[in-house]
Amino acid sequence: MTEKQRTLLFIKPDGVMRGLIGEIIQRVERKGLIITAIKLVKFDRQKAEEFYAVHKGKPFFEALVEHVTSGPILAMVAEGPEAVMVVRKLIGKTSPFEAEPGTIRGDFGINVTKNIVHASDSVENAEREIKFFFKEDEILSYEKPTEKKFAV
Protein backbone atom coordinates (compact mmCIF):
# COMPACT_ATOMS: atom_id res chain seq x y z
CA MET A 1 0.00 0.00 0.00
CA THR A 2 1.31 3.46 -0.86
CA GLU A 3 1.87 6.03 1.84
CA LYS A 4 -0.59 8.92 2.15
CA GLN A 5 1.41 12.15 2.32
CA ARG A 6 1.05 15.90 2.38
CA THR A 7 3.17 18.21 0.26
CA LEU A 8 3.44 21.92 -0.30
CA LEU A 9 2.87 23.36 -3.74
CA PHE A 10 2.81 27.05 -4.45
CA ILE A 11 2.13 28.97 -7.60
CA LYS A 12 4.73 31.69 -8.04
CA PRO A 13 3.81 35.26 -9.04
CA ASP A 14 4.31 34.50 -12.75
CA GLY A 15 1.71 31.73 -12.58
CA VAL A 16 -0.75 33.77 -10.52
CA MET A 17 -0.46 36.85 -12.73
CA ARG A 18 -0.75 34.81 -15.93
CA GLY A 19 -4.07 33.35 -14.75
CA LEU A 20 -2.85 29.76 -14.33
CA ILE A 21 -4.26 29.07 -10.85
CA GLY A 22 -7.27 27.10 -12.09
CA GLU A 23 -5.21 25.10 -14.60
CA ILE A 24 -2.68 24.06 -11.96
CA ILE A 25 -5.27 23.15 -9.32
CA GLN A 26 -7.16 21.18 -11.96
CA ARG A 27 -4.05 19.15 -12.82
CA VAL A 28 -3.45 18.36 -9.14
CA GLU A 29 -7.06 17.26 -8.62
CA ARG A 30 -7.23 15.27 -11.85
CA LYS A 31 -4.20 13.32 -10.68
CA GLY A 32 -6.26 12.20 -7.69
CA LEU A 33 -4.80 14.41 -4.97
CA ILE A 34 -6.95 16.58 -2.75
CA ILE A 35 -6.28 20.18 -1.73
CA THR A 36 -6.49 20.32 2.06
CA ALA A 37 -5.38 23.95 2.54
CA ILE A 38 -5.00 26.95 0.26
CA LYS A 39 -4.22 30.65 0.65
CA LEU A 40 -3.14 33.64 -1.41
CA VAL A 41 -0.18 35.38 0.22
CA LYS A 42 2.56 37.89 -0.53
CA PHE A 43 6.12 37.04 0.49
CA ASP A 44 8.14 39.86 1.98
CA ARG A 45 11.89 39.77 1.42
CA GLN A 46 12.71 38.45 4.90
CA LYS A 47 10.24 35.55 4.63
CA ALA A 48 11.42 34.69 1.11
CA GLU A 49 15.05 34.62 2.22
CA GLU A 50 14.10 32.44 5.17
CA PHE A 51 12.10 30.05 3.00
CA TYR A 52 14.91 29.69 0.44
CA ALA A 53 17.77 29.81 2.99
CA VAL A 54 19.20 26.51 1.67
CA HIS A 55 20.00 28.34 -1.59
CA LYS A 56 21.68 31.38 -0.02
CA GLY A 57 25.00 32.07 -1.72
CA LYS A 58 24.02 30.31 -4.94
CA PRO A 59 24.06 32.37 -8.15
CA PHE A 60 20.27 32.23 -8.62
CA PHE A 61 19.34 33.14 -5.03
CA GLU A 62 18.85 36.88 -5.56
CA ALA A 63 16.77 36.46 -8.73
CA LEU A 64 14.60 33.86 -6.98
CA VAL A 65 13.95 36.09 -3.97
CA GLU A 66 13.20 39.06 -6.24
CA HIS A 67 10.76 36.99 -8.25
CA VAL A 68 8.80 35.40 -5.39
CA THR A 69 8.40 38.80 -3.73
CA SER A 70 7.21 40.49 -6.96
CA GLY A 71 3.55 39.56 -6.55
CA PRO A 72 1.11 37.18 -4.87
CA ILE A 73 1.67 33.45 -4.56
CA LEU A 74 -0.97 30.79 -4.03
CA ALA A 75 0.19 28.29 -1.42
CA MET A 76 -1.57 24.96 -1.03
CA VAL A 77 -1.27 21.60 0.65
CA ALA A 78 -1.91 18.62 -1.61
CA GLU A 79 -2.60 15.26 -0.03
CA GLY A 80 -2.75 11.71 -1.29
CA PRO A 81 -0.74 8.56 -1.91
CA GLU A 82 2.94 9.44 -2.46
CA ALA A 83 1.95 13.12 -2.82
CA VAL A 84 5.53 14.45 -2.80
CA MET A 85 6.60 12.30 -5.74
CA VAL A 86 3.31 12.73 -7.60
CA VAL A 87 3.47 16.54 -7.43
CA ARG A 88 7.15 16.55 -8.43
CA LYS A 89 6.24 14.51 -11.53
CA LEU A 90 3.33 16.86 -12.31
CA ILE A 91 5.51 19.98 -12.17
CA GLY A 92 8.51 18.63 -14.12
CA LYS A 93 12.18 19.55 -13.93
CA THR A 94 13.23 22.94 -12.54
CA SER A 95 14.28 24.23 -15.94
CA PRO A 96 11.31 24.58 -18.31
CA PHE A 97 13.75 23.84 -21.14
CA GLU A 98 14.40 20.38 -19.67
CA ALA A 99 10.89 19.73 -18.33
CA GLU A 100 8.78 17.31 -20.35
CA PRO A 101 5.79 18.59 -22.33
CA GLY A 102 2.67 17.86 -20.32
CA THR A 103 4.26 18.97 -17.04
CA ILE A 104 3.37 22.33 -15.51
CA ARG A 105 6.85 23.74 -16.03
CA GLY A 106 7.22 22.15 -19.46
CA ASP A 107 3.95 23.67 -20.63
CA PHE A 108 4.07 27.09 -18.95
CA GLY A 109 7.55 27.88 -17.59
CA ILE A 110 9.53 30.74 -19.12
CA ASN A 111 12.93 30.22 -17.48
CA VAL A 112 14.49 28.66 -14.37
CA THR A 113 13.28 31.52 -12.15
CA LYS A 114 9.88 32.04 -13.78
CA ASN A 115 9.03 28.36 -13.76
CA ILE A 116 5.47 28.81 -12.42
CA VAL A 117 5.58 26.68 -9.25
CA HIS A 118 7.51 25.52 -6.22
CA ALA A 119 6.95 22.08 -4.71
CA SER A 120 8.53 20.27 -1.79
CA ASP A 121 11.22 17.80 -2.85
CA SER A 122 11.01 15.39 0.11
CA VAL A 123 8.64 14.37 2.89
CA GLU A 124 10.87 16.12 5.43
CA ASN A 125 10.96 19.36 3.44
CA ALA A 126 7.20 19.13 2.88
CA GLU A 127 6.59 19.05 6.63
CA ARG A 128 8.86 22.08 7.17
CA GLU A 129 7.50 24.04 4.21
CA ILE A 130 3.84 23.39 5.03
CA LYS A 131 4.42 24.81 8.54
CA PHE A 132 5.90 27.92 6.92
CA PHE A 133 2.49 28.79 5.42
CA PHE A 134 -0.14 26.92 7.41
CA LYS A 135 -1.05 26.24 11.03
CA GLU A 136 -2.20 22.68 11.65
CA ASP A 137 -5.80 23.82 12.25
CA GLU A 138 -5.85 25.44 8.78
CA ILE A 139 -5.31 22.07 7.11
CA LEU A 140 -8.52 20.11 6.64
CA SER A 141 -8.90 16.37 6.50
CA TYR A 142 -11.48 14.74 4.26
CA GLU A 143 -11.99 11.91 1.82
CA LYS A 144 -13.36 12.01 -1.69
CA PRO A 145 -16.80 10.42 -1.99
CA THR A 146 -15.26 7.79 -4.29
CA GLU A 147 -12.85 6.71 -1.53
CA LYS A 148 -15.44 6.33 1.22
CA LYS A 149 -16.61 2.90 2.20
CA PHE A 150 -20.39 2.71 2.27
CA ALA A 151 -22.51 0.14 4.05
CA VAL A 152 -24.44 -2.01 1.64
N, CA and C atoms as a LAMMPS dump frame, in Angstrom:
ITEM: TIMESTEP
0
ITEM: NUMBER OF ATOMS
456
ITEM: BOX BOUNDS ff ff ff
-5.0000000000000000e+02 5.0000000000000000e+02
-5.0000000000000000e+02 5.0000000000000000e+02
-5.0000000000000000e+02 5.0000000000000000e+02
ITEM: ATOMS id mol type element x y z
1 1 1 N 0.851 -1.188 0
2 1 2 C 0 0 0
3 1 3 C 0.892 1.245 0
4 2 1 N 0.525 2.233 -0.776
5 2 2 C 1.314 3.458 -0.859
6 2 3 C 1.004 4.374 0.316
7 3 1 N 1.988 5.157 0.682
8 3 2 C 1.873 6.034 1.836
9 3 3 C 1.134 7.328 1.496
10 4 1 N 0.132 7.656 2.306
11 4 2 C -0.585 8.922 2.147
12 4 3 C 0.304 10.02 2.71
13 5 1 N 0.512 11.07 1.927
14 5 2 C 1.414 12.148 2.318
15 5 3 C 0.763 13.5 2.064
16 6 1 N 1.382 14.499 2.665
17 6 2 C 1.053 15.896 2.378
18 6 3 C 2.288 16.524 1.747
19 7 1 N 2.063 17.457 0.827
20 7 2 C 3.168 18.215 0.262
21 7 3 C 2.73 19.648 0.031
22 8 1 N 3.721 20.531 -0.014
23 8 2 C 3.44 21.923 -0.301
24 8 3 C 3.651 22.173 -1.788
25 9 1 N 2.738 22.893 -2.365
26 9 2 C 2.866 23.363 -3.744
27 9 3 C 2.466 24.827 -3.714
28 10 1 N 3.294 25.688 -4.298
29 10 2 C 2.805 27.053 -4.452
30 10 3 C 3.041 27.552 -5.853
31 11 1 N 2.075 28.355 -6.284
32 11 2 C 2.131 28.97 -7.6
33 11 3 C 2.829 30.308 -7.425
34 12 1 N 3.922 30.484 -8.14
35 12 2 C 4.73 31.694 -8.043
36 12 3 C 3.998 32.866 -8.706
37 13 1 N 4.495 34.093 -8.477
38 13 2 C 3.809 35.263 -9.04
39 13 3 C 3.585 35.191 -10.551
40 14 1 N 4.515 34.59 -11.299
41 14 2 C 4.309 34.499 -12.75
42 14 3 C 3.098 33.65 -13.09
43 15 1 N 2.868 32.584 -12.349
44 15 2 C 1.708 31.73 -12.577
45 15 3 C 0.41 32.384 -12.158
46 16 1 N 0.441 33.067 -11.006
47 16 2 C -0.749 33.77 -10.519
48 16 3 C -1.138 34.869 -11.501
49 17 1 N -0.16 35.698 -11.883
50 17 2 C -0.463 36.851 -12.729
51 17 3 C -0.79 36.467 -14.17
52 18 1 N -0.396 35.28 -14.591
53 18 2 C -0.754 34.812 -15.934
54 18 3 C -2.089 34.066 -15.945
55 19 1 N -2.75 33.977 -14.807
56 19 2 C -4.073 33.353 -14.753
57 19 3 C -4.043 31.842 -14.821
58 20 1 N -3.007 31.217 -14.243
59 20 2 C -2.85 29.76 -14.331
60 20 3 C -3.283 29.015 -13.067
61 21 1 N -3.858 29.718 -12.098
62 21 2 C -4.259 29.074 -10.846
63 21 3 C -5.208 27.899 -11.104
64 22 1 N -6.277 28.142 -11.834
65 22 2 C -7.269 27.099 -12.093
66 22 3 C -6.68 25.908 -12.825
67 23 1 N -5.861 26.165 -13.823
68 23 2 C -5.207 25.099 -14.599
69 23 3 C -4.354 24.212 -13.701
70 24 1 N -3.583 24.831 -12.819
71 24 2 C -2.676 24.062 -11.963
72 24 3 C -3.455 23.264 -10.93
73 25 1 N -4.44 23.881 -10.283
74 25 2 C -5.273 23.15 -9.323
75 25 3 C -5.973 21.99 -10.02
76 26 1 N -6.471 22.234 -11.216
77 26 2 C -7.161 21.183 -11.958
78 26 3 C -6.231 19.988 -12.219
79 27 1 N -4.996 20.252 -12.57
80 27 2 C -4.048 19.154 -12.815
81 27 3 C -3.784 18.348 -11.548
82 28 1 N -3.671 19.037 -10.415
83 28 2 C -3.448 18.355 -9.138
84 28 3 C -4.648 17.475 -8.805
85 29 1 N -5.849 18.027 -8.945
86 29 2 C -7.057 17.264 -8.62
87 29 3 C -7.291 16.117 -9.602
88 30 1 N -7.049 16.349 -10.863
89 30 2 C -7.233 15.274 -11.854
90 30 3 C -6.293 14.105 -11.608
91 31 1 N -5.159 14.382 -10.993
92 31 2 C -4.201 13.323 -10.679
93 31 3 C -4.67 12.499 -9.486
94 32 1 N -5.701 12.97 -8.796
95 32 2 C -6.26 12.202 -7.685
96 32 3 C -5.894 12.731 -6.31
97 33 1 N -5.135 13.809 -6.259
98 33 2 C -4.796 14.41 -4.972
99 33 3 C -5.918 15.353 -4.54
100 34 1 N -5.98 15.616 -3.248
101 34 2 C -6.952 16.583 -2.748
102 34 3 C -6.2 17.791 -2.194
103 35 1 N -6.82 18.95 -2.289
104 35 2 C -6.276 20.179 -1.73
105 35 3 C -6.864 20.319 -0.329
106 36 1 N -6.008 20.278 0.686
107 36 2 C -6.495 20.324 2.065
108 36 3 C -6.293 21.685 2.728
109 37 1 N -5.557 22.577 2.057
110 37 2 C -5.379 23.947 2.538
111 37 3 C -4.94 24.797 1.355
112 38 1 N -5.375 26.064 1.358
113 38 2 C -5.003 26.955 0.257
114 38 3 C -5.1 28.402 0.732
115 39 1 N -4.135 29.23 0.311
116 39 2 C -4.218 30.654 0.651
117 39 3 C -3.36 31.473 -0.3
118 40 1 N -3.858 32.67 -0.589
119 40 2 C -3.14 33.635 -1.412
120 40 3 C -2.356 34.539 -0.463
121 41 1 N -1.041 34.612 -0.675
122 41 2 C -0.177 35.383 0.219
123 41 3 C 0.843 36.179 -0.583
124 42 1 N 1.467 37.135 0.084
125 42 2 C 2.56 37.891 -0.533
126 42 3 C 3.778 37.718 0.351
127 43 1 N 4.841 37.176 -0.215
128 43 2 C 6.117 37.038 0.485
129 43 3 C 6.745 38.413 0.674
130 44 1 N 7.247 38.708 1.866
131 44 2 C 8.139 39.858 1.984
132 44 3 C 9.561 39.306 1.844
133 45 1 N 10.515 40.193 1.692
134 45 2 C 11.893 39.767 1.423
135 45 3 C 12.442 38.862 2.536
136 46 1 N 12.195 39.231 3.777
137 46 2 C 12.71 38.445 4.904
138 46 3 C 12.168 37.018 4.879
139 47 1 N 10.861 36.883 4.666
140 47 2 C 10.243 35.548 4.626
141 47 3 C 10.759 34.732 3.432
142 48 1 N 10.916 35.384 2.294
143 48 2 C 11.42 34.685 1.107
144 48 3 C 12.841 34.189 1.331
145 49 1 N 13.672 35.03 1.931
146 49 2 C 15.05 34.623 2.221
147 49 3 C 15.081 33.47 3.217
148 50 1 N 14.194 33.523 4.186
149 50 2 C 14.101 32.445 5.172
150 50 3 C 13.643 31.139 4.508
151 51 1 N 12.627 31.243 3.662
152 51 2 C 12.096 30.053 2.996
153 51 3 C 13.159 29.396 2.106
154 52 1 N 13.896 30.201 1.37
155 52 2 C 14.906 29.689 0.44
156 52 3 C 16.321 29.725 1.01
157 53 1 N 16.46 29.715 2.331
158 53 2 C 17.771 29.813 2.986
159 53 3 C 18.764 28.753 2.5
160 54 1 N 18.291 27.577 2.137
161 54 2 C 19.199 26.515 1.666
162 54 3 C 19.922 26.912 0.379
163 55 1 N 19.397 27.899 -0.333
164 55 2 C 20.005 28.337 -1.593
165 55 3 C 20.845 29.611 -1.449
166 56 1 N 20.921 30.141 -0.228
167 56 2 C 21.679 31.384 -0.015
168 56 3 C 23.122 31.177 -0.47
169 57 1 N 23.636 32.157 -1.212
170 57 2 C 25.003 32.074 -1.723
171 57 3 C 25.103 31.475 -3.109
172 58 1 N 24.021 30.865 -3.581
173 58 2 C 24.021 30.313 -4.938
174 58 3 C 23.732 31.433 -5.938
175 59 1 N 24.199 31.285 -7.174
176 59 2 C 24.065 32.372 -8.152
177 59 3 C 22.623 32.808 -8.435
178 60 1 N 21.662 31.913 -8.284
179 60 2 C 20.269 32.229 -8.621
180 60 3 C 19.465 32.754 -7.439
181 61 1 N 20.067 32.789 -6.243
182 61 2 C 19.335 33.144 -5.026
183 61 3 C 18.658 34.512 -5.126
184 62 1 N 19.394 35.524 -5.513
185 62 2 C 18.852 36.884 -5.558
186 62 3 C 17.688 36.995 -6.543
187 63 1 N 17.845 36.412 -7.723
188 63 2 C 16.768 36.461 -8.725
189 63 3 C 15.524 35.729 -8.212
190 64 1 N 15.72 34.621 -7.523
191 64 2 C 14.599 33.855 -6.981
192 64 3 C 13.847 34.664 -5.924
193 65 1 N 14.577 35.278 -5.008
194 65 2 C 13.947 36.091 -3.965
195 65 3 C 13.209 37.274 -4.59
196 66 1 N 13.852 37.934 -5.542
197 66 2 C 13.205 39.065 -6.236
198 66 3 C 11.898 38.611 -6.893
199 67 1 N 11.944 37.465 -7.545
200 67 2 C 10.762 36.986 -8.249
201 67 3 C 9.616 36.637 -7.295
202 68 1 N 9.899 35.833 -6.267
203 68 2 C 8.805 35.395 -5.395
204 68 3 C 8.235 36.513 -4.54
205 69 1 N 8.936 37.647 -4.464
206 69 2 C 8.397 38.798 -3.734
207 69 3 C 7.756 39.82 -4.677
208 70 1 N 7.714 39.528 -5.965
209 70 2 C 7.215 40.486 -6.956
210 70 3 C 5.69 40.524 -7.085
211 71 1 N 5.006 39.605 -6.458
212 71 2 C 3.554 39.559 -6.552
213 71 3 C 3.007 38.461 -5.662
214 72 1 N 1.711 38.203 -5.727
215 72 2 C 1.108 37.185 -4.868
216 72 3 C 1.509 35.769 -5.284
217 73 1 N 1.506 34.884 -4.289
218 73 2 C 1.675 33.453 -4.555
219 73 3 C 0.458 32.739 -3.974
220 74 1 N 0.126 31.605 -4.549
221 74 2 C -0.972 30.794 -4.034
222 74 3 C -0.36 29.53 -3.446
223 75 1 N -0.365 29.449 -2.115
224 75 2 C 0.194 28.288 -1.421
225 75 3 C -0.911 27.28 -1.147
226 76 1 N -0.573 26.003 -1.313
227 76 2 C -1.567 24.963 -1.033
228 76 3 C -0.91 23.7 -0.505
229 77 1 N -1.69 22.918 0.197
230 77 2 C -1.272 21.6 0.649
231 77 3 C -2.044 20.596 -0.187
232 78 1 N -1.298 19.71 -0.837
233 78 2 C -1.905 18.621 -1.61
234 78 3 C -1.673 17.338 -0.837
235 79 1 N -2.676 16.487 -0.818
236 79 2 C -2.596 15.256 -0.029
237 79 3 C -3.041 14.071 -0.853
238 80 1 N -2.381 12.948 -0.623
239 80 2 C -2.746 11.709 -1.287
240 80 3 C -1.599 10.724 -1.255
241 81 1 N -1.794 9.566 -1.872
242 81 2 C -0.735 8.563 -1.908
243 81 3 C 0.517 9.108 -2.608
244 82 1 N 1.653 9.009 -1.906
245 82 2 C 2.942 9.443 -2.463
246 82 3 C 2.872 10.858 -3.041
247 83 1 N 2.207 11.763 -2.328
248 83 2 C 1.947 13.121 -2.823
249 83 3 C 3.211 13.873 -3.222
250 84 1 N 4.3 13.721 -2.466
251 84 2 C 5.529 14.45 -2.797
252 84 3 C 6.004 14.06 -4.192
253 85 1 N 6.124 12.776 -4.446
254 85 2 C 6.604 12.298 -5.742
255 85 3 C 5.613 12.625 -6.858
256 86 1 N 4.34 12.472 -6.594
257 86 2 C 3.313 12.732 -7.602
258 86 3 C 3.35 14.195 -8.043
259 87 1 N 3.43 15.12 -7.083
260 87 2 C 3.467 16.539 -7.429
261 87 3 C 4.763 16.876 -8.16
262 88 1 N 5.884 16.3 -7.738
263 88 2 C 7.154 16.555 -8.429
264 88 3 C 7.065 16.108 -9.895
265 89 1 N 6.424 14.983 -10.138
266 89 2 C 6.24 14.512 -11.526
267 89 3 C 5.327 15.452 -12.302
268 90 1 N 4.269 15.946 -11.653
269 90 2 C 3.334 16.865 -12.309
270 90 3 C 4.001 18.169 -12.714
271 91 1 N 4.913 18.677 -11.875
272 91 2 C 5.507 19.976 -12.174
273 91 3 C 6.662 19.886 -13.16
274 92 1 N 7.385 18.774 -13.194
275 92 2 C 8.508 18.633 -14.118
276 92 3 C 9.804 19.209 -13.566
277 93 1 N 10.858 19.085 -14.335
278 93 2 C 12.183 19.553 -13.929
279 93 3 C 12.187 21.061 -13.708
280 94 1 N 13.129 21.521 -12.888
281 94 2 C 13.233 22.942 -12.537
282 94 3 C 13.327 23.836 -13.769
283 95 1 N 14.136 23.446 -14.722
284 95 2 C 14.277 24.232 -15.944
285 95 3 C 13.168 23.879 -16.924
286 96 1 N 12.369 24.86 -17.337
287 96 2 C 11.311 24.579 -18.312
288 96 3 C 11.855 24.034 -19.636
289 97 1 N 13.136 24.313 -19.906
290 97 2 C 13.75 23.837 -21.145
291 97 3 C 14.056 22.343 -21.083
292 98 1 N 14.144 21.801 -19.867
293 98 2 C 14.397 20.378 -19.672
294 98 3 C 13.135 19.621 -19.242
295 99 1 N 12.124 20.359 -18.799
296 99 2 C 10.886 19.731 -18.327
297 99 3 C 10.111 19.156 -19.511
298 100 1 N 9.544 17.991 -19.306
299 100 2 C 8.783 17.313 -20.346
300 100 3 C 7.505 18.077 -20.693
301 101 1 N 7.116 18.065 -21.968
302 101 2 C 5.794 18.588 -22.326
303 101 3 C 4.732 17.807 -21.543
304 102 1 N 3.705 18.502 -21.133
305 102 2 C 2.673 17.861 -20.318
306 102 3 C 2.854 18.124 -18.836
307 103 1 N 4.059 18.559 -18.434
308 103 2 C 4.263 18.968 -17.045
309 103 3 C 3.942 20.454 -16.931
310 104 1 N 3.713 20.915 -15.723
311 104 2 C 3.374 22.329 -15.514
312 104 3 C 4.497 23.222 -16.006
313 105 1 N 5.722 22.911 -15.608
314 105 2 C 6.85 23.738 -16.029
315 105 3 C 7.144 23.579 -17.518
316 106 1 N 6.986 22.38 -18.032
317 106 2 C 7.216 22.148 -19.46
318 106 3 C 6.22 22.884 -20.331
319 107 1 N 4.995 22.998 -19.851
320 107 2 C 3.946 23.666 -20.633
321 107 3 C 3.919 25.184 -20.449
322 108 1 N 4.275 25.674 -19.252
323 108 2 C 4.069 27.09 -18.952
324 108 3 C 5.303 27.871 -18.514
325 109 1 N 6.376 27.195 -18.112
326 109 2 C 7.55 27.88 -17.592
327 109 3 C 8.25 28.717 -18.649
328 110 1 N 8.819 29.836 -18.224
329 110 2 C 9.529 30.741 -19.12
330 110 3 C 11.032 30.555 -18.992
331 111 1 N 11.515 30.466 -17.735
332 111 2 C 12.933 30.215 -17.481
333 111 3 C 13.059 29.571 -16.104
334 112 1 N 14.277 29.365 -15.632
335 112 2 C 14.486 28.663 -14.368
336 112 3 C 13.88 29.419 -13.182
337 113 1 N 13.877 30.736 -13.225
338 113 2 C 13.28 31.522 -12.149
339 113 3 C 11.77 31.601 -12.308
340 114 1 N 11.322 31.933 -13.503
341 114 2 C 9.881 32.045 -13.78
342 114 3 C 9.382 30.695 -14.298
343 115 1 N 9.421 29.718 -13.395
344 115 2 C 9.029 28.355 -13.764
345 115 3 C 7.695 27.949 -13.141
346 116 1 N 6.887 28.93 -12.801
347 116 2 C 5.474 28.808 -12.422
348 116 3 C 5.215 28.326 -10.991
349 117 1 N 5.93 27.301 -10.533
350 117 2 C 5.584 26.683 -9.251
351 117 3 C 6.815 26.318 -8.425
352 118 1 N 6.557 26.134 -7.144
353 118 2 C 7.514 25.52 -6.217
354 118 3 C 6.799 24.334 -5.605
355 119 1 N 7.516 23.235 -5.41
356 119 2 C 6.947 22.079 -4.714
357 119 3 C 8.019 21.447 -3.837
358 120 1 N 7.605 20.945 -2.703
359 120 2 C 8.526 20.272 -1.786
360 120 3 C 9.19 19.102 -2.497
361 121 1 N 10.474 18.872 -2.175
362 121 2 C 11.216 17.802 -2.847
363 121 3 C 11.424 16.558 -1.993
364 122 1 N 10.917 16.575 -0.759
365 122 2 C 11.011 15.394 0.111
366 122 3 C 9.919 15.492 1.17
367 123 1 N 9.648 14.382 1.821
368 123 2 C 8.637 14.367 2.885
369 123 3 C 9.074 15.295 4.014
370 124 1 N 10.362 15.275 4.35
371 124 2 C 10.873 16.115 5.429
372 124 3 C 10.729 17.599 5.085
373 125 1 N 11.099 17.97 3.857
374 125 2 C 10.957 19.363 3.443
375 125 3 C 9.488 19.758 3.351
376 126 1 N 8.638 18.835 2.938
377 126 2 C 7.199 19.126 2.876
378 126 3 C 6.672 19.504 4.253
379 127 1 N 7.046 18.749 5.274
380 127 2 C 6.593 19.048 6.634
381 127 3 C 7.051 20.44 7.061
382 128 1 N 8.313 20.764 6.801
383 128 2 C 8.86 22.076 7.173
384 128 3 C 8.181 23.193 6.373
385 129 1 N 8.046 22.997 5.079
386 129 2 C 7.496 24.036 4.21
387 129 3 C 6.006 24.274 4.45
388 130 1 N 5.269 23.231 4.721
389 130 2 C 3.84 23.39 5.031
390 130 3 C 3.676 24.272 6.271
391 131 1 N 4.499 24.031 7.301
392 131 2 C 4.422 24.815 8.539
393 131 3 C 4.775 26.28 8.302
394 132 1 N 5.527 26.555 7.259
395 132 2 C 5.895 27.922 6.92
396 132 3 C 4.663 28.747 6.535
397 133 1 N 3.68 28.094 5.917
398 133 2 C 2.489 28.79 5.421
399 133 3 C 1.216 28.51 6.209
400 134 1 N 1.126 27.334 6.818
401 134 2 C -0.143 26.918 7.412
402 134 3 C 0.025 26.429 8.849
403 135 1 N -0.939 26.828 9.705
404 135 2 C -1.047 26.238 11.033
405 135 3 C -1.785 24.916 10.855
406 136 1 N -1.581 24 11.767
407 136 2 C -2.201 22.679 11.651
408 136 3 C -3.727 22.773 11.56
409 137 1 N -4.331 23.722 12.28
410 137 2 C -5.797 23.82 12.247
411 137 3 C -6.327 24.467 10.967
412 138 1 N -5.435 24.911 10.088
413 138 2 C -5.853 25.444 8.783
414 138 3 C -5.87 24.355 7.707
415 139 1 N -5.378 23.18 8.059
416 139 2 C -5.314 22.069 7.11
417 139 3 C -6.472 21.127 7.421
418 140 1 N -7.338 20.95 6.438
419 140 2 C -8.524 20.109 6.636
420 140 3 C -8.202 18.659 6.314
421 141 1 N -9.038 17.784 6.799
422 141 2 C -8.901 16.366 6.496
423 141 3 C -10.251 15.872 5.992
424 142 1 N -10.239 15.283 4.817
425 142 2 C -11.479 14.739 4.263
426 142 3 C -11.145 13.693 3.215
427 143 1 N -12.148 12.917 2.868
428 143 2 C -11.988 11.911 1.815
429 143 3 C -12.893 12.268 0.657
430 144 1 N -12.488 11.856 -0.524
431 144 2 C -13.359 12.005 -1.689
432 144 3 C -14.51 11.015 -1.549
433 145 1 N -15.671 11.35 -2.07
434 145 2 C -16.796 10.415 -1.992
435 145 3 C -16.467 9.062 -2.626
436 146 1 N -15.615 9.055 -3.623
437 146 2 C -15.259 7.794 -4.293
438 146 3 C -14.341 6.923 -3.445
439 147 1 N -13.751 7.477 -2.392
440 147 2 C -12.848 6.709 -1.528
441 147 3 C -13.536 6.223 -0.267
442 148 1 N -14.737 6.727 0.012
443 148 2 C -15.445 6.331 1.219
444 148 3 C -16.011 4.936 1.064
445 149 1 N -16.002 4.226 2.18
446 149 2 C -16.609 2.895 2.202
447 149 3 C -18.048 3.065 2.699
448 150 1 N -18.979 2.581 1.907
449 150 2 C -20.386 2.708 2.271
450 150 3 C -20.936 1.349 2.689
451 151 1 N -21.832 1.375 3.651
452 151 2 C -22.511 0.142 4.052
453 151 3 C -23.485 -0.255 2.955
454 152 1 N -23.549 -1.535 2.695
455 152 2 C -24.437 -2.014 1.64
456 152 3 C -25.747 -2.453 2.218
